[in-house]
């Protein structure tokens, strides 16, 4: 994966494009489905102060602000915890 800069919005666009490509080419991925369907709700369960948004990015922005952290790093830290929670141990998203 290559992103032009370390930016949560660019990362979200990349992931959205990745899922669009999978859908258009009928490429199934159970691991991707778990992220797509459960990551947003998992974040809400972890933090009782979150205001619902339309995307996981909005939740990560709130968490990073609360924790006074970089949004990009915050995403990958919580993605790692999410994957551990669901038993996903590979390096794939």
C-alpha positions in Angstrom: 0.0 0.0 0.0 1.3 3.5 -0.8 -0.3 6.7 0.3 1.0 10.1 -0.7 1.1 11.2 2.9 0.3 10.1 6.4 -3.4 11.2 6.4 -6.5 9.5 7.7 -8.7 11.0 4.9 -6.3 9.6 2.2 -6.3 6.2 4.0 -10.1 6.1 4.1 -10.2 6.9 0.4 -7.7 4.2 -0.4 -9.7 1.6 1.6 -13.0 2.7 0.0 -11.4 2.3 -3.4 -10.0 -1.1 -2.5 -13.5 -2.3 -1.5 -15.0 -0.8 -4.6 -12.5 -2.8 -6.7 -13.3 -6.0 -4.8 -17.0 -5.5 -5.4 -16.7 -4.7 -9.1 -14.5 -7.7 -9.7 -16.5 -10.1 -7.5 -13.5 -10.8 -5.2 -14.8 -12.1 -1.9 -12.8 -11.6 1.3 -14.1 -12.7 4.7 -11.5 -10.6 6.5 -12.5 -7.5 4.6 -16.1 -8.2 5.3 -15.4 -8.4 9.1 -13.7 -5.0 8.9 -16.4 -3.4 6.7 -19.3 -4.7 8.8 -18.0 -4.7 12.4 -15.1 -2.2 12.9 -17.4 0.9 13.2 -19.7 -0.8 15.7 -16.7 -2.3 17.6 -15.3 1.2 18.1 -18.6 2.5 19.4 -18.7 -0.4 21.9 -15.1 0.4 23.2 -15.9 4.1 23.9 -19.1 5.4 25.5 -18.4 9.0 24.6 -18.4 8.7 20.9 -21.0 10.6 18.8 -22.1 8.5 15.9 -20.9 9.5 12.5 -21.3 8.1 9.0 -17.9 6.4 8.9 -15.2 4.7 11.0 -13.0 7.7 10.2 -15.2 10.1 12.1 -15.0 7.8 15.2 -11.2 7.6 14.9 -11.0 11.4 14.7 -13.0 11.7 17.9 -10.9 9.0 19.7 -7.6 10.6 18.5 -8.7 14.0 19.7 -9.8 12.6 23.1 -6.5 10.8 23.5 -4.4 13.7 22.0 -2.9 11.4 19.4 -2.3 11.3 15.7 -5.4 10.0 13.8 -3.4 7.8 11.4 -1.5 6.1 14.2 -4.7 5.8 16.3 -6.4 4.0 13.4 -3.7 1.4 13.1 -3.5 0.8 16.9 -7.3 0.2 17.1 -7.3 -1.8 14.0 -4.7 -4.1 15.6 -6.9 -4.5 18.7 -9.9 -5.1 16.5 -8.1 -7.8 14.6 -7.0 -9.5 17.8 -10.5 -9.4 19.1 -11.8 -11.2 16.0 -8.9 -13.6 15.7 -7.5 -12.1 12.5 -3.7 -12.5 12.8 -2.5 -12.0 9.3 -1.2 -8.7 8.0 -4.2 -8.2 5.8 -6.8 -5.6 6.6 
